[in-house]
Amino acid sequence: MNNTCDIAIVGGGLAGASLAVALAPLGYSVKVIEAVPYKAAEQPSYDDRTLALSHSSCRILSTIGLWESLKADATPIRKIYITELHRPGQVTLDSAELGLTEYGHVVEARRFGVAVTSRLQQLENIEVISPARVKDIDIGGATTTLHLESDGVESELQARLVVAADGANSFIRNRLQIPTEFRDYGQTAVICNITPEIAHEGRAYECLTETGPFAVLPHTGTRCGLVWSVASDRAQEILELDDETFITRAHERFGNKLGAFLKAGKRSAYPLKLARAKQDVRERLVILGNAAHAIHPIGAQGFNLALRDAAVLAEVLADDYADDPGASGLLHQYSRWRRQDQRGTIAASDGMTRLFAHPSTLAAGLRTTGLLAHALSPSLRRKSALKAMGYRGRIPRLAMGEVLRPG
Ligand SMILES: Cc1cc2nc3c(=O)[nH]c(=O)nc-3n(C[C@H](O)[C@H](O)[C@H](O)COP(=O)(O)OP(=O)(O)OC[C@H]3O[C@@H](n4cnc5c(N)ncnc54)[C@H](O)[C@@H]3O)c2cc1C
């Protein structure tokens, strides 16, 4: 193995692999180091989760050449219904109100993994090193050194820029003692596929409860993706229910909007936590994706936000294509550009989660007022919809359909 490169991406999950594809036309030599083989059942990034991809994410994926292989298995979201459990008011977001055919699409994370990893294999200047785990990092001077371990064999890799995309428990973030804010929401998302009696026709439902959202997303064929967020101390019980009881309980909570639930798939659970690095760049280092900001899935924004970060990083590296992709001015340019969108998106998901969990009557009043205001005001709905679609602040060129070229 050649042990130098321009850009080393640690973690080839959803965020890291997408960044690598976005960087491909720029000519940098890029290495992606991924600890868990892509085809392994325990691959943590490409699992059974259904991802709601925003309008801007779908455009980014289309511009970097990934959408073509995803679209056959992507389901459009045409309408979104938002309610609060046992309270009045419903907000209906209709993509036709914005003159669009859809707000975004739903894709299974596992399917995304197949598309992105086969694309990576076709790209000449991208090398995937997997299975290999980064065990240490030395920053300083003209390059950063990563210490890797693969099947008991140790090696070193020198890169001019390291992107830490190694997930919410980021080894690199911890190793470099980057200050990070953590919050345990005490909630766990139980997810599975569910087949309702009535066709979803592109409708997504999110019922907000004091233990997080109960969401039903349109999925391929007759299926829907279910995300049922419960108090963490009840998650095991929900996981262990037999299928029939699970279906009955889920249906009781959701109501009859799509008729009876006929079938449920395999269930998995995700404890929900906020992890937010207080710095997203350091000398020759960018922190990306869940490593930088793992957020509550209440607004389905985690990967969408990471993809916009990746699009901006690629744009900054394209415009200043030059001698040093790790130059500090360039990294700070990236960080400044991303601040507004990151702050807004994280504040919205964290704020909503806490507002809905709060038992006070004041919080309940604010929730109802917020829902009613959205229900009654088309301009408020439009503003919120544009943010949820990923159009907040300065928009990266990849999200406008413009292919990036070096320099
Ligand atoms: C229930 C649920 C539903 C969600 N729904 C949505 C949604 O609808 N829309 C949306 O946009 N987002 C959603 N998200 C968020 C989304 O899943 C995350 O934003 C996304 O997984 C982050 O990807 P990542 O690549 O940053 O991190 P990860 O997916 O954690 O990937 C990190 C990768 O790094 C590798 N790695 C770790 N350490 C090392 C190391 N030392 N060396 C080498 N490799 C390493 C890991 O093996 C892994 O492959 C949801 C999340 C949950 C929990």
The ligand as an ORCA input file, in Angstrom:
! r2SCAN-3c Opt
* xyz 0 1
  C     -33.443      5.658     14.130
  C     -32.700      6.624     13.261
  C     -33.315      7.138     12.130
  C     -32.641      8.057     11.333
  N     -33.279      8.573     10.255
  C     -32.670      9.507      9.505
  C     -33.345     10.082      8.392
  O     -34.495      9.739      8.085
  N     -32.684     11.042      7.659
  C     -31.429     11.446      7.974
  O     -30.885     12.322      7.299
  N     -30.756     10.902      9.027
  C     -31.344      9.952      9.782
  N     -30.666      9.392     10.832
  C     -29.280      9.822     11.089
  C     -28.261      9.026     10.273
  O     -28.437      7.647     10.493
  C     -26.843      9.462     10.664
  O     -26.746     10.826     10.433
  C     -25.778      8.745      9.845
  O     -25.767      7.377     10.134
  C     -24.391      9.314     10.163
  O     -23.457      8.679      9.345
  P     -21.898      8.743      9.675
  O     -21.236      8.176      8.463
  O     -21.514     10.075     10.146
  O     -21.703      7.791     10.959
  P     -21.859      6.218     11.068
  O     -23.054      5.791     10.318
  O     -21.790      5.902     12.524
  O     -20.569      5.633     10.348
  C     -19.281      5.707     10.927
  C     -18.374      4.694     10.242
  O     -17.059      4.830     10.771
  C     -16.501      3.546     10.988
  N     -15.473      3.685     12.052
  C     -15.688      3.991     13.353
  N     -14.519      4.082     14.020
  C     -13.534      3.815     13.107
  C     -12.113      3.763     13.182
  N     -11.444      4.021     14.326
  N     -11.409      3.447     12.062
  C     -12.080      3.210     10.883
  N     -13.423      3.246     10.776
  C     -14.143      3.558     11.853
  C     -17.700      2.694     11.394
  O     -17.452      1.314     11.185
  C     -18.803      3.246     10.486
  O     -18.900      2.559      9.265
  C     -31.318      8.470     11.662
  C     -30.703      7.948     12.793
  C     -31.379      7.042     13.582
  C     -30.687      6.516     14.807
*
